[in-house]
């Protein structure tokens, strides 16, 4: 009886403390900005439901593009089968690029809201498990950021997301790819060909005088590249080249979303409750 009373009292104190904290420092949904109960989590119920619906949408397991279920096959969709540049074995993604997902990604990328990475990493680990190749992964590799770009951003968003994911799936994070050349952001480059040309030669292995020491060899390893978004796939393709030269035998990619790139059919946002007049403008991700 005494134990039950103590437990009830403890629960009441926690509830009171949580209520007082909400009154002093009210928490808002990281996706829509609406006030939420601090015990509810990072996002409100409506935004969480939107993310869950996006997670359930069918997509190609090889390239991550949204596609009707009949068009998806184990070896890829009609688009990626004929793309000679596509050089990863598969993609796991959280969702189509809905408004809630967009705000979560941009909050991390441009405002430094690292708590968003914790929420997104939960869902990314779930997506990787669903793809069936999680157990193959030996290490995670974040897409690197150039030091000049790092000075313009509040955080290294891909690295933050990768570290959060690593804690959930218990895999090491390797940094054997560096941004060797600074280039304009892919954000405002609408052409697929131009995006590939923009990142060509941007990535390389660290030279002998830079960490890590000693240099890790990836011979025989299966590595998963992690980034917040995959649009044309140009960045993933270039990073994977460096990992292959380091000895990786198989490479996957994990991303929060793959928006419709130039030339792609638009993702079916109405299927997850997004208004038909919503514009998924992937060329202005920073706005």
C-alpha positions as CSV (number, residue, x, y, z in Angstrom):
1,X,0.0,0.0,0.0
2,X,2.8,2.4,0.9
3,X,4.5,1.6,-2.4
4,X,1.4,2.4,-4.3
5,X,1.0,5.7,-2.5
6,X,4.6,6.6,-3.2
7,X,4.2,5.7,-6.9
8,X,1.0,7.8,-7.2
9,X,2.6,10.7,-5.4
10,X,5.7,10.5,-7.7
11,X,3.5,10.5,-10.8
12,X,1.5,13.5,-9.5
13,X,4.7,15.4,-8.9
14,X,6.0,14.6,-12.4
15,X,2.7,15.7,-13.9
16,X,2.7,18.9,-11.9
17,X,6.3,19.6,-12.8
18,X,5.6,19.0,-16.5
19,X,2.6,21.3,-16.4
20,X,4.6,24.1,-14.7
21,X,7.4,23.7,-17.3
22,X,4.9,24.0,-20.1
23,X,3.5,27.1,-18.6
24,X,6.9,28.8,-18.2
25,X,8.5,27.4,-21.4
26,X,5.7,26.2,-23.7
27,X,6.8,23.7,-26.3
28,X,5.8,24.0,-29.9
29,X,5.6,21.5,-32.6
30,X,8.8,21.4,-34.6
31,X,6.9,21.0,-37.8
32,X,4.0,23.4,-37.6
33,X,4.8,25.6,-34.6
34,X,1.6,24.9,-32.7
35,X,1.7,24.6,-29.0
36,X,1.8,21.0,-27.7
37,X,1.9,19.3,-24.3
38,X,5.5,18.8,-23.4
39,X,4.8,15.1,-22.7
40,X,3.5,14.6,-26.3
41,X,6.9,14.6,-27.9
42,X,8.5,16.8,-30.6
43,X,5.7,17.1,-33.0
44,X,1.9,17.4,-32.7
45,X,-0.4,14.5,-33.5
46,X,-1.4,15.9,-36.9
47,X,2.1,16.4,-38.1
48,X,3.2,13.0,-36.8
49,X,0.2,11.4,-38.6
50,X,1.4,13.1,-41.8
51,X,4.9,11.7,-41.4
52,X,3.5,8.2,-40.8
53,X,1.3,8.4,-43.9
54,X,4.3,9.5,-45.9
55,X,6.3,6.6,-44.5
56,X,3.7,4.2,-45.7
57,X,3.8,5.4,-49.4
58,X,5.3,2.9,-51.8
59,X,8.7,3.7,-53.3
60,X,11.4,2.1,-55.4
61,X,13.8,0.2,-53.0
62,X,16.7,0.9,-55.4
63,X,16.4,4.6,-56.0
64,X,13.9,5.9,-53.4
65,X,11.5,7.4,-56.0
66,X,7.8,7.5,-55.2
67,X,6.1,5.1,-57.6
68,X,2.8,3.1,-57.9
69,X,3.2,-0.3,-56.3
70,X,2.8,-2.2,-59.7
71,X,5.8,-0.3,-61.1
72,X,8.1,-1.3,-58.2
73,X,10.3,-4.4,-58.6
74,X,13.0,-5.9,-56.5
75,X,15.7,-4.8,-58.9
76,X,14.4,-1.2,-59.3
77,X,11.8,0.9,-61.1
78,X,11.7,1.8,-64.8
79,X,13.5,5.0,-64.1
80,X,16.6,3.8,-62.2
81,X,17.1,0.7,-64.2
82,X,18.2,2.9,-67.1
83,X,20.2,5.4,-65.2
84,X,23.8,4.5,-65.7
85,X,25.0,6.9,-62.9
86,X,23.0,5.1,-60.2
87,X,25.6,3.3,-58.2
88,X,24.1,2.3,-54.8
89,X,22.4,-0.9,-54.1
90,X,19.3,0.5,-52.4
91,X,17.7,3.5,-50.6
92,X,15.8,3.8,-47.4
93,X,13.7,6.9,-46.9
94,X,11.3,8.2,-44.3
95,X,8.7,9.9,-46.4
96,X,7.6,11.8,-49.4
97,X,8.4,15.5,-49.1
98,X,5.3,16.7,-47.3
99,X,5.1,20.1,-45.6
100,X,5.7,18.6,-42.2
101,X,8.8,16.7,-43.3
102,X,10.0,19.8,-45.2
103,X,9.8,21.9,-42.1
104,X,11.6,19.3,-39.9
105,X,14.4,19.0,-42.4
106,X,14.8,22.7,-42.9
107,X,14.6,23.4,-39.2
108,X,17.7,21.2,-38.7
109,X,19.5,22.4,-41.8
110,X,19.1,26.1,-41.6
111,X,18.1,26.8,-38.0
112,X,20.2,24.2,-36.2
113,X,17.3,22.5,-34.4
114,X,19.2,19.4,-33.6
115,X,16.3,17.9,-31.8
116,X,14.6,17.4,-35.2
117,X,17.4,14.9,-36.0
118,X,16.3,12.8,-33.1
119,X,12.8,12.5,-34.3
120,X,13.8,11.9,-37.9
121,X,16.4,9.3,-36.9
122,X,13.8,7.3,-35.2
123,X,11.8,7.1,-38.4
124,X,14.9,6.6,-40.6
125,X,15.9,3.5,-38.5
126,X,12.4,2.2,-39.0
127,X,12.7,2.7,-42.7
128,X,16.0,0.9,-42.9
129,X,14.7,-2.0,-41.0
130,X,11.7,-2.2,-43.4
131,X,14.1,-2.4,-46.4
132,X,15.6,-5.6,-45.0
133,X,19.3,-4.7,-45.3
134,X,20.0,-3.0,-42.0
135,X,21.8,-6.0,-40.7
136,X,24.3,-5.9,-43.6
137,X,25.5,-2.4,-42.6
138,X,29.0,-2.2,-41.1
139,X,29.2,1.6,-40.9
140,X,27.4,4.9,-41.6
141,X,29.0,7.7,-43.7
142,X,27.5,11.2,-43.6
143,X,27.7,13.4,-46.7
144,X,30.5,15.8,-45.8
145,X,30.2,19.6,-45.6
146,X,32.9,21.9,-46.9
147,X,34.4,24.1,-44.2
148,X,33.2,27.3,-46.0
149,X,29.7,26.0,-46.1
150,X,30.0,25.0,-42.4
151,X,30.6,28.7,-41.6
152,X,27.3,29.6,-43.2
153,X,25.2,26.9,-41.4
154,X,24.3,26.5,-37.8
155,X,25.3,22.8,-37.8
156,X,26.6,20.1,-40.0
157,X,23.1,18.7,-40.5
158,X,24.1,15.4,-42.3
159,X,26.6,14.6,-39.5
160,X,24.0,15.4,-36.8
161,X,21.5,13.1,-38.4
162,X,24.0,10.4,-38.9
163,X,25.1,10.5,-35.3
164,X,21.5,10.3,-34.1
165,X,20.9,7.3,-36.4
166,X,24.1,5.6,-35.3
167,X,22.9,5.6,-31.7
168,X,19.7,3.9,-32.7
169,X,21.1,1.2,-35.0
170,X,24.4,0.8,-33.1
171,X,26.7,1.2,-36.0
172,X,30.0,3.3,-36.2
173,X,30.2,6.5,-38.1
174,X,33.2,6.8,-40.5
175,X,34.5,10.0,-42.0
176,X,36.6,8.8,-44.8
177,X,35.0,11.2,-47.3
178,X,35.8,14.9,-47.3
179,X,34.5,17.8,-49.3
180,X,37.6,18.6,-51.3
181,X,36.2,21.3,-53.5
182,X,33.7,24.1,-52.6
183,X,30.9,24.4,-55.1
184,X,27.6,26.4,-55.2
185,X,24.7,24.8,-53.3
186,X,22.6,22.3,-55.3
187,X,19.5,24.2,-54.0
188,X,19.2,26.6,-56.8
189,X,20.3,24.4,-59.6
190,X,17.2,23.1,-61.4
191,X,18.8,21.0,-64.1
192,X,19.7,17.4,-63.4
193,X,22.8,17.5,-65.7
194,X,24.0,20.7,-64.1
195,X,23.7,19.2,-60.6
196,X,25.8,16.3,-61.6
197,X,28.4,18.6,-63.1
198,X,28.3,20.9,-60.0
199,X,29.4,18.1,-57.6
200,X,31.8,16.3,-60.0
201,X,35.1,15.9,-58.2
202,X,33.9,17.6,-55.0
203,X,34.6,14.6,-52.8
204,X,37.8,12.8,-52.0
205,X,39.5,10.6,-49.3
206,X,41.3,12.5,-46.6
207,X,45.1,13.0,-47.4
208,X,47.7,11.4,-45.2
209,X,48.1,14.6,-43.1
210,X,44.5,14.8,-42.1
211,X,42.5,12.6,-39.6
212,X,41.4,9.9,-39.1
213,X,44.7,8.3,-38.1
214,X,45.4,5.5,-38.9
215,X,43.4,5.5,-42.2
216,X,40.6,3.0,-42.1
217,X,40.3,0.6,-45.0
218,X,36.8,-0.4,-46.0
219,X,37.8,-3.5,-47.8
220,X,34.7,-5.8,-47.8
221,X,32.6,-3.4,-45.8
222,X,28.9,-2.5,-46.5
223,X,28.5,1.2,-45.9
224,X,25.3,3.4,-45.8
225,X,25.6,7.0,-46.9
226,X,23.3,9.3,-44.9
227,X,21.9,12.7,-46.1
228,X,18.8,14.7,-45.4
229,X,17.5,14.7,-49.0
230,X,18.1,12.9,-52.3
231,X,16.9,14.8,-55.3
232,X,18.8,13.8,-58.5
233,X,21.2,11.5,-56.7
234,X,24.2,13.4,-57.9
235,X,25.8,13.9,-54.4
236,X,25.1,10.2,-53.4
237,X,26.7,9.0,-56.6
238,X,29.9,11.1,-56.1
239,X,30.3,10.1,-52.4
240,X,29.8,6.4,-53.3
241,X,32.7,6.6,-55.8
242,X,35.1,7.6,-53.0
243,X,33.8,4.8,-50.7
244,X,34.3,2.3,-53.5
245,X,37.9,3.4,-54.0
246,X,38.4,2.9,-50.3
247,X,37.3,-0.7,-50.7
248,X,33.6,-0.8,-49.8
249,X,31.9,-3.8,-51.4
250,X,28.3,-2.6,-51.2
251,X,26.8,0.8,-50.6
252,X,23.3,1.9,-49.6
253,X,21.8,5.3,-48.9
254,X,19.5,6.5,-46.2
255,X,17.6,9.8,-46.5
256,X,14.7,11.6,-45.0
257,X,12.9,12.1,-48.3
258,X,13.4,12.0,-52.1
259,X,11.4,14.9,-53.5
260,X,10.3,14.9,-57.1
261,X,13.3,16.0,-59.1
262,X,13.1,17.8,-62.5
263,X,11.5,15.4,-64.9
264,X,10.0,13.2,-62.3
265,X,6.3,12.8,-61.8
266,X,5.1,14.7,-58.7
267,X,4.7,12.7,-55.5
268,X,1.2,11.9,-54.6
269,X,0.9,14.4,-51.7
270,X,-2.9,14.3,-51.7
271,X,-2.7,10.6,-50.5
272,X,-1.3,11.8,-47.2
273,X,-3.8,14.6,-46.7
274,X,-1.8,17.5,-48.2
275,X,-4.0,20.0,-50.1
276,X,-3.9,19.7,-53.9
277,X,-2.6,23.2,-54.4
278,X,0.5,22.6,-52.3
279,X,3.7,23.2,-54.3
280,X,6.7,21.0,-53.7
281,X,9.4,23.5,-54.8
282,X,12.6,21.5,-54.5
283,X,14.7,24.3,-56.1
284,X,14.1,26.6,-53.2
285,X,14.7,24.4,-50.2
286,X,16.0,27.2,-48.1
287,X,12.9,29.4,-48.2
